[in-house]
Amino acid sequence: MDGHEMAEVVGAVGIFTFITIVVTVTIWQLFATWRAKAALAREAEYRDLTARAVSSQEEANRQLADLRTRMERLERVLTEVE
C-alpha cells in the first residue's frame, strides 16, 4: 500500500464519519424539535384545562353565594313566622 492508497482509505473513512455525524445530528435535532412541539401542545392543553377549572370554580362560588342569600332570606321568613 503506497501513500496514495492510504490517503484514499483515510479520506473514505473521514467522509463516512462526517456523513454519519451529520445524519446523527440532524435526526437528533428533528427529535428535539418534535419533543419541544409536543411539550408546547401539552402546556397549551394544561392552560386550557386550568382556565376551565377556574371558570367552573367561579361559577360554583356564585351559586353558593346565591344559595347563601336564599338561605338567609328563608331563615328571616321562618323567624318572622315564629
Secondary structure, 3 states (H helix, E strand, C coil): CCHHHHHHHHHHHHHHHHHHHHHHHHHHHHHHHHHHHHHHHHHHHHHHHHHHHHHHHHHHHHHHHHHHHHHHHHHHHHHHHC
